[in-house]
Amino acid sequence: MNGELFDLSAKTALVTGSSRGLGRVFARGLAQAGATVVLNGRNAETLQQAVVELKSEGLSVEGYAFDVVDRKQLSEQVDRIEKEVGPVDILVNSAGIQKRAPILDMEESVWREVLEVNLTGVFLTSKIVGKGMVERRRGKIINICSMMCEVGRPTIAPYTAAKGGVKMLTRAMAVEWAEYNIQVNGLGPGYFATEMNKALIQDRKFDSWIRQRTPARRWGKPEELIGAAVFLASRASDFVTGQILYVDGGILASL
């Protein structure tokens, strides 16, 4: 019985920004739990490589290239996915970008770009996919948040502003759609040992700081995010909505 709570068989999941990085980790984890997973990215070649890799592992995945901030493209591709793969039962909003600069040096165009992808992209994708979920009266939406939903760091003001917005958008969607049996939650990773963080890991000073700042005294392993994602995507979380689940080794709990 307990295993059935986390079984995603016969479910279709769309994971945006999943051609690489943590998005691909979420896609792999949901597929391993039985879901048919639609991978997404803007670069068709990189996306296809991810699809081939996951299919070689025996997982049920498909790939659709589109930009989450292009409303027309997004609407057309979601229609295609629902006709060709199936109605989206699970949406993971993982697409995002990061651009660094001190606030006083930051161009307005950079500010707008980061908010457009990281916040507006979540709004548009959730609105378009959510319409079908409301009609079917079921669905799971997982917004990939960040510790920056709660705290700030120098040089990433637009990212922090966007992720703070995602936190509150998550709660707004949860409140509006709960009556339709749709659960909307956030998943907030801490510092994970990924390819994107390779330079930071190799920086002895930064690596030491992370290990000292994290009560677990280490970087997270990407696969350690899978359990939380499957929980939020499964029947096990049917009465959980509007929450942000942080997987951070205890950073936010400590001073």
C-alpha positions as CSV (number, residue, x, y, z in Angstrom):
1,M,0.0,0.0,0.0
2,N,2.7,2.5,0.9
3,G,4.5,1.9,-2.4
4,E,1.3,2.7,-4.3
5,L,1.2,6.1,-2.7
6,F,4.4,7.1,-4.6
7,D,3.6,5.2,-7.9
8,L,3.4,7.5,-10.9
9,S,2.5,4.8,-13.4
10,A,0.0,6.1,-16.0
11,K,0.8,9.7,-15.2
12,T,2.2,12.2,-17.7
13,A,4.7,14.8,-16.4
14,L,6.0,17.9,-18.1
15,V,9.4,19.1,-16.7
16,T,10.5,22.5,-18.1
17,G,14.2,23.2,-18.4
18,S,15.0,19.5,-18.2
19,S,17.5,19.1,-21.0
20,R,20.3,19.4,-18.4
21,G,21.1,20.2,-14.7
22,L,18.6,19.6,-11.9
23,G,15.7,19.6,-14.4
24,R,17.1,16.4,-15.9
25,V,17.4,15.0,-12.4
26,F,13.7,15.7,-11.7
27,A,12.8,14.2,-15.1
28,R,14.8,11.0,-14.5
29,G,13.3,10.6,-11.0
30,L,9.7,11.0,-12.1
31,A,10.3,8.5,-14.9
32,Q,11.9,6.0,-12.5
33,A,8.7,6.3,-10.4
34,G,6.7,5.2,-13.5
35,A,5.6,8.5,-15.2
36,T,5.9,9.2,-18.9
37,V,8.0,12.4,-18.8
38,V,8.1,15.2,-21.3
39,L,11.5,16.9,-21.3
40,N,11.7,20.5,-22.4
41,G,14.5,23.0,-23.3
42,R,15.1,25.8,-25.7
43,N,18.0,24.1,-27.5
44,A,16.6,21.2,-29.6
45,E,20.0,19.4,-29.9
46,T,20.8,19.4,-26.2
47,L,17.2,18.3,-25.5
48,Q,17.5,15.4,-27.9
49,Q,20.7,14.2,-26.3
50,A,18.9,14.2,-22.9
51,V,16.0,12.2,-24.4
52,V,18.3,9.6,-25.9
53,E,20.2,9.3,-22.7
54,L,17.1,8.7,-20.6
55,K,15.5,6.3,-23.1
56,S,18.7,4.3,-23.1
57,E,18.0,3.8,-19.4
58,G,14.7,2.2,-20.3
59,L,12.7,5.3,-19.2
60,S,9.5,6.6,-20.9
61,V,10.4,10.1,-22.1
62,E,9.7,12.4,-25.0
63,G,11.2,15.8,-25.8
64,Y,9.5,19.1,-26.9
65,A,11.6,22.2,-27.6
66,F,10.0,25.5,-26.7
67,D,10.6,28.7,-24.7
68,V,8.5,29.1,-21.6
69,V,8.3,32.9,-22.0
70,D,6.9,32.6,-25.6
71,R,3.1,32.5,-24.9
72,K,2.1,31.4,-28.4
73,Q,4.8,28.8,-28.7
74,L,4.0,27.5,-25.2
75,S,0.3,27.2,-25.9
76,E,0.9,25.4,-29.2
77,Q,3.4,22.9,-27.7
78,V,1.3,22.1,-24.6
79,D,-1.6,21.3,-27.0
80,R,0.7,19.0,-29.0
81,I,1.9,17.3,-25.8
82,E,-1.6,16.6,-24.6
83,K,-2.7,15.3,-28.0
84,E,0.5,13.2,-28.7
85,V,1.5,12.1,-25.2
86,G,-1.4,12.6,-22.9
87,P,-3.0,15.1,-20.5
88,V,-0.4,16.7,-18.2
89,D,-1.0,15.3,-14.7
90,I,2.3,16.7,-13.2
91,L,4.0,20.0,-14.1
92,V,7.5,20.8,-12.8
93,N,8.5,24.4,-13.5
94,S,12.2,24.0,-13.5
95,A,13.3,26.4,-16.3
96,G,15.5,29.2,-15.1
97,I,18.5,31.4,-15.6
98,Q,21.1,33.2,-13.5
99,K,23.0,36.4,-14.3
100,R,25.2,38.1,-11.8
101,A,26.0,41.7,-11.2
102,P,25.9,44.2,-8.3
103,I,22.7,46.1,-8.3
104,L,24.3,49.4,-9.1
105,D,26.0,47.9,-12.2
106,M,23.1,45.8,-13.3
107,E,21.4,46.7,-16.7
108,E,17.7,46.9,-16.7
109,S,17.6,44.4,-19.5
110,V,19.3,41.8,-17.4
111,W,16.8,42.4,-14.5
112,R,13.9,42.0,-16.9
113,E,15.3,38.9,-18.6
114,V,15.9,37.1,-15.3
115,L,12.4,37.9,-14.0
116,E,10.8,37.0,-17.3
117,V,12.3,33.5,-17.4
118,N,12.3,32.6,-13.7
119,L,8.9,34.2,-12.7
120,T,6.8,35.0,-15.7
121,G,7.7,31.6,-17.3
122,V,6.3,29.9,-14.2
123,F,3.1,32.0,-14.4
124,L,2.6,31.4,-18.2
125,T,3.3,27.6,-18.1
126,S,1.2,27.1,-15.0
127,K,-1.7,29.1,-16.5
128,I,-1.7,27.2,-19.8
129,V,-1.2,23.7,-18.2
130,G,-3.4,24.6,-15.2
131,K,-6.4,25.2,-17.5
132,G,-6.6,21.6,-18.4
133,M,-6.0,20.5,-14.9
134,V,-8.9,22.6,-13.7
135,E,-11.2,21.0,-16.3
136,R,-10.1,17.5,-15.3
137,R,-10.2,18.4,-11.6
138,R,-6.8,16.9,-10.8
139,G,-3.1,17.9,-11.1
140,K,0.2,18.4,-9.3
141,I,2.4,21.5,-9.9
142,I,5.9,21.7,-8.5
143,N,7.6,25.0,-8.8
144,I,11.4,24.8,-8.4
145,C,12.2,27.4,-5.8
146,S,15.5,28.3,-4.1
147,M,16.9,29.2,-0.7
148,M,16.8,32.7,-2.3
149,C,13.0,32.6,-1.7
150,E,14.0,33.3,1.9
151,V,17.5,34.9,2.0
152,G,19.6,37.1,-0.2
153,R,23.2,37.0,-1.5
154,P,25.2,39.7,-3.3
155,T,25.1,40.1,-7.1
156,I,21.9,38.1,-7.7
157,A,19.1,40.6,-6.9
158,P,16.9,39.7,-9.9
159,Y,17.2,36.0,-9.2
160,T,16.3,36.6,-5.6
161,A,13.3,38.8,-6.5
162,A,12.1,36.2,-9.0
163,K,12.4,33.3,-6.6
164,G,10.6,35.3,-3.9
165,G,7.9,35.9,-6.4
166,V,7.7,32.2,-7.3
167,K,7.2,31.4,-3.6
168,M,4.2,33.6,-3.3
169,L,2.9,32.7,-6.8
170,T,3.0,29.1,-5.6
171,R,0.8,30.0,-2.6
172,A,-1.6,32.0,-4.8
173,M,-2.1,29.2,-7.2
174,A,-2.5,26.7,-4.4
175,V,-5.3,28.8,-2.9
176,E,-7.1,29.3,-6.2
177,W,-6.9,25.8,-7.4
178,A,-7.2,23.6,-4.3
179,E,-10.9,23.2,-4.8
180,Y,-10.2,21.5,-8.1
181,N,-8.0,18.8,-6.5
182,I,-4.8,20.5,-7.7
183,Q,-1.9,20.7,-5.4
184,V,0.7,23.4,-6.0
185,N,4.0,23.3,-4.0
186,G,7.5,24.4,-4.2
187,L,10.8,22.5,-3.9
188,G,13.8,24.5,-2.8
189,P,17.3,22.9,-3.4
190,G,20.3,24.0,-1.3
191,Y,23.8,23.7,-2.7
192,F,24.2,20.6,-4.9
193,A,27.2,19.0,-6.5
194,T,26.2,19.5,-10.2
195,E,28.2,20.2,-13.3
196,M,27.0,23.8,-13.2
197,N,28.5,24.2,-9.7
198,K,31.8,22.5,-10.7
199,A,33.8,25.8,-10.6
200,L,32.4,26.6,-7.1
201,I,33.2,23.1,-5.8
202,Q,36.8,23.5,-7.1
203,D,37.1,26.9,-5.4
204,R,38.6,25.8,-2.1
205,K,37.5,28.9,-0.2
206,F,33.8,28.7,-1.4
207,D,33.8,24.9,-0.9
208,S,35.0,25.3,2.6
209,W,32.4,28.0,3.3
210,I,29.5,25.8,2.0
211,R,30.7,22.9,4.2
212,Q,30.9,25.1,7.2
213,R,27.6,26.9,6.5
214,T,25.7,23.6,5.9
215,P,24.9,21.6,9.1
216,A,25.2,18.4,7.1
217,R,28.8,19.5,6.3
218,R,28.6,18.6,2.6
219,W,27.1,19.4,-0.7
220,G,23.9,17.7,-1.7
221,K,23.9,14.9,-4.2
222,P,21.5,15.6,-7.1
223,E,19.7,12.3,-6.6
224,E,18.8,13.4,-3.1
225,L,16.2,15.7,-4.6
226,I,14.3,12.8,-6.3
227,G,12.4,11.6,-3.2
228,A,11.0,15.1,-2.5
229,A,10.0,15.5,-6.1
230,V,8.2,12.2,-6.3
231,F,6.4,12.9,-3.0
232,L,5.1,16.2,-4.3
233,A,4.1,14.6,-7.6
234,S,2.3,11.6,-6.0
235,R,-0.8,10.7,-4.1
236,A,1.2,10.9,-1.0
237,S,0.9,14.7,-1.1
238,D,-2.8,14.9,-1.9
239,F,-3.6,17.1,1.1
240,V,-0.3,19.1,0.9
241,T,-0.6,22.4,-1.0
242,G,1.0,25.9,-0.8
243,Q,4.1,24.6,0.9
244,I,7.8,25.0,0.1
245,L,9.9,21.9,0.8
246,Y,13.5,22.8,1.2
247,V,16.2,20.2,0.6
248,D,19.2,22.0,1.9
249,G,21.1,20.0,4.5
250,G,19.8,22.3,7.2
251,I,21.1,25.7,5.9
252,L,17.9,27.6,6.4
253,A,17.4,26.2,9.8
254,S,20.7,27.6,11.1
255,L,22.4,30.9,11.8
